[in-house]
């Protein structure tokens, strides 16, 4: 059975009456369809403004993925967002035919495999073994 990522905490906002009308007008002005897109846009704009003023300091983000190790048999990738932000390692195994399989996602296509196959060292393993990258098949 595939393991699933827990959903991160969400923020819900409810507008009524005049505030809802204002929200809808601004969303229409920007040509956005989803309420969440407008909230993201406005929060990002305000955040950047406050950052320029020096009123807020941006906490550096951890990289989502990090290559831990690799060889001809597979790759181990650290995923900082898995397990509700606690992180977890994704073991990617290479089949004798050169297919990549992610044990964490129980899949032959996933974000861990995509990240691993973007790495030069992993591309070299595929080239040295005469394997085609999955998107080339």
URMOTA-V49144 format. One record per backbone hydrogen bond with DSSP energy under -0.5 kcal/mol. CO is the residue of the C=O (numbers start at 1). NH is the residue of the N-H. If there is no record, write none. Layout:
# URMOTA-V49144
co | nh
CO | NH
CO | NH
This chain:
# URMOTA-V49144
co | nh
16 | 19
16 | 20
17 | 21
18 | 22
19 | 23
20 | 24
21 | 25
22 | 26
23 | 27
24 | 28
25 | 29
26 | 30
27 | 31
27 | 32
28 | 31
34 | 38
35 | 39
36 | 40
37 | 41
38 | 42
39 | 43
40 | 44
41 | 45
42 | 46
43 | 47
44 | 48
45 | 49
46 | 50
47 | 51
48 | 52
49 | 53
50 | 54
50 | 55
50 | 56
51 | 54
56 | 58
64 | 80
66 | 78
69 | 76
71 | 74
73 | 94
74 | 71
75 | 92
76 | 68
76 | 69
77 | 90
78 | 66
78 | 80
79 | 82
79 | 88
81 | 85
82 | 87
83 | 86
88 | 79
89 | 91
90 | 77
90 | 92
91 | 93
91 | 103
92 | 75
93 | 101
95 | 98
99 | 95
101 | 93
101 | 103
102 | 106
102 | 107
104 | 3
107 | 102
110 | 114
111 | 115
112 | 116
113 | 117
114 | 118
115 | 118
115 | 119
116 | 119
119 | 123
120 | 124
121 | 125
122 | 126
123 | 127
124 | 128
125 | 129
126 | 131
127 | 130
133 | 136
133 | 137
134 | 137
